[in-house]
Structures are given as C-alpha cells and as structure tokens.
Amino acid sequence: MAAGGKGAPDATARPDGPAESDARATSAGTAAFDGTAAPDETAAAEERPKGRRRIVTLFVVAVLAYLLDLGSKMLVVAKLEGHEPIRVVGDLLRLDAIRNPGAAFGMGEAFTIIFTCIATAVIVVIIRLARKLYSLPWAIALGLLLGGALGNLTDRIFRSPGVFEGAVVDFIAPANFAVFNLADSAIVCGGILIVILSFRGLDPDGTIHKD
C-alpha cells in the first residue's frame, strides 16, 4: 500500500496536458488580438455619428421661424401697409411696409422666378439632408434656413402679381440699410451659423473632421 501511495501521481505537480496548453495559447492569442483591435474599434466608434437624429429639432425651428415670419407679414399688411412708417428708435430703426420682388434685402428685382426656383431647391436639399442630421447646432442652422426660405417662398407663390412672381413683404427698415423681414433674418443667421460650424470642422452627422 505504501509503494502504491508513493507511486501515485501528484495532481498539483502534474504538467499541463496538450488540451490545457492549447487553451492557454488560445486565450493569450485572444487577449493579444483584443489589445490590437481595441484602438481601431474605438477610432471607428468616434467616427460614427453619436446621439439621435435631430430631425424634430430642425422642423421645430423651421416651423417657429416660418410662423413668426408669416404672422408678422400678415400684421404688417393689415395694419401698416398704406400708412406712414412707424419710428421705433428715432431715425435709426423704423417699420415701413414695402413689396419687394427681388431677393433678400431688395437685391435682384429682375430675377423673381429664378430666386423662387433657388428657394425651392434649398428646401429640397435641406429636407434630404435631414435624414443624416445628428448635430444640434446644424439642426438649428438648417431649421432657420428652411423656415426663412419657406416664408419668402409663400410670398412668391401667393402674393401679387402672380404665382412664382409674387413680391415679398418687407418692413424692417434700419437707417442706411435695405429693408428686410424676419425670413431674411432667419436665412442670414442660419447661413452665418453654418459658416461657423464649417470652420470648426463640425459636420451635420455630428462628426468632427480635421483638415
């Protein structure tokens, strides 16, 4: 019995078998693979858009800009058109209703139909871009553009002298500057914001590119 006990193998001292060696090798290989792949996966994750789409934000901003512009124009036509200008800040700012057949700030009066087509194209492009919109600042900027374009396009379609040739209602008249409306203001503010975002490298999908 003593000899048999002495000859019994010690389980703790037994060398690893082929199966255990393969398992350890596989585990080490997996760890090494994970170590090299993690940075790539992290970089890919950083390049992917983050958060949720901002379509709702875009359209909320657009609707607000459009309704403010439409309401102000209706009020101006009803209460101010055909009357003396209203001085808001002395000679620096007054409200004066005029009909503008041109583009923003009274430019290009001979190209009313062309400006109407451009506004329509801008609206289509913004709506198509909304599917890939993840950036909140871009949503606000594009919403301002969309609301402003829709505001002036409504005038082009429904006001005299005819469809697609209608004159836009302008009424904000600063001293030594062209008369404009809230739609023009929304378009300009949206355009300035887009320029700033582009210089900062922020794309509409929420990613940041470096030149």
Beta strands, then each sheet from edge to edge (+ up, - down):
strand 1: 86-89
strand 2: 93-100
strand 3: 168-174
sheet 1: 1+ 2- 3+
end
